């Protein structure tokens, strides 16, 4: 146990000496750009687009498109209008995009994954 603690201390000192702390704020900015659209898509899907629906596919391509749009809007706000909230703009843009893309797609009846046919 003592050897493991010393190894972790050496790793921590090496990381601190490499000035990784300087990258903490950019890391948080990146998370603020990439994560909020995911929540918006989930909320829009569960409460507005397909309330009470079951899983009908392994993945939904529309969700990835909406996530990319929300992330791009957040990056634009971060770069060109930093006085506005990056997370809020990403959330709204992704939610509206997902809702709009889903409205154009014909909905299929919900079915279980175990049902064949």
C-alpha positions in Angstrom: 0.0 0.0 0.0 2.8 2.4 0.8 4.5 1.7 -2.6 1.3 2.5 -4.4 0.9 5.8 -2.5 4.5 6.8 -3.4 3.9 5.9 -7.0 0.7 8.1 -7.1 2.6 10.9 -5.4 5.3 10.7 -8.1 2.7 10.7 -10.9 0.9 13.7 -9.2 4.2 15.7 -9.0 5.0 14.9 -12.6 1.6 16.1 -13.7 1.9 19.3 -11.6 5.3 20.0 -13.0 3.9 19.6 -16.6 1.6 22.5 -15.8 -1.6 20.5 -16.6 -3.5 22.9 -14.3 -3.3 25.6 -17.1 -5.5 23.3 -19.2 -8.3 23.1 -16.7 -10.3 26.1 -17.9 -10.2 25.0 -21.6 -11.2 21.5 -20.5 -14.3 23.0 -18.7 -15.1 25.1 -21.8 -14.9 22.0 -24.0 -17.3 20.2 -21.6 -19.6 23.2 -21.7 -19.7 23.0 -25.5 -20.2 19.2 -25.8 -22.4 18.1 -22.9 -25.4 20.4 -22.8 -26.8 19.4 -26.2 -27.0 15.8 -25.0 -29.4 16.7 -22.2 -31.5 18.9 -24.5 -31.9 16.0 -27.0 -32.9 13.6 -24.2 -35.5 16.0 -22.8 -36.9 16.8 -26.2 -37.1 13.1 -27.1 -38.6 11.9 -23.9 -41.1 14.7 -23.3 -42.0 16.2 -26.7 -41.1 14.0 -29.6 -41.8 10.5 -28.4 -43.4 10.5 -25.0 -44.0 7.0 -23.7 -42.2 5.4 -26.7 -40.1 2.3 -26.5 -36.7 1.7 -28.0 -37.1 1.3 -31.7 -33.5 1.5 -32.9 -30.1 1.0 -31.5 -29.2 4.6 -32.4 -30.9 7.6 -33.9 -29.0 9.6 -36.5 -31.1 12.6 -35.9 -29.9 12.9 -32.4 -26.2 13.0 -33.6 -27.1 15.7 -36.1 -28.8 17.8 -33.4 -25.9 17.3 -31.1 -23.4 18.5 -33.7 -25.6 21.5 -34.4 -25.8 22.4 -30.7 -22.1 22.0 -30.3 -21.3 24.2 -33.3 -23.7 26.9 -32.0 -22.0 26.7 -28.6 -18.6 27.0 -30.1 -19.7 30.0 -32.1 -21.1 31.6 -29.0 -17.9 30.8 -27.1 -15.8 32.3 -29.9 -17.8 35.3 -31.1 -20.2 36.2 -28.2 -18.6 35.1 -25.0 -20.9 37.4 -23.0 -23.7 34.9 -23.6 -24.1 31.5 -21.9 -22.5 28.8 -24.0 -24.4 26.0 -22.2 -27.8 27.6 -22.6 -27.3 28.4 -26.2 -26.1 24.8 -26.9 -29.1 23.4 -25.0 -31.7 25.5 -26.8 -30.1 25.0 -30.3 -29.8 21.2 -29.9 -33.4 20.9 -28.5 -34.9 23.0 -31.3 -32.9 21.2 -34.0 -33.9 17.8 -32.7 -37.5 18.8 -32.4 -37.5 20.2 -36.0 -35.7 17.2 -37.5 -38.0 14.8 -35.7 -41.1 16.7 -36.8 -40.2 16.1 -40.4 -39.7 12.3 -39.9 -42.8 10.1 -39.9 -43.2 8.4 -36.5 -43.4 4.7 -36.4 -45.5 2.7 -33.8 -43.5 1.7 -30.7 -42.5 -2.0 -30.5 -40.4 -4.1 -28.2 -36.9 -5.1 -29.1 -37.7 -8.7 -28.4 -40.5 -8.8 -31.0 -39.4 -10.0 -34.4 -41.1 -8.8 -37.5 
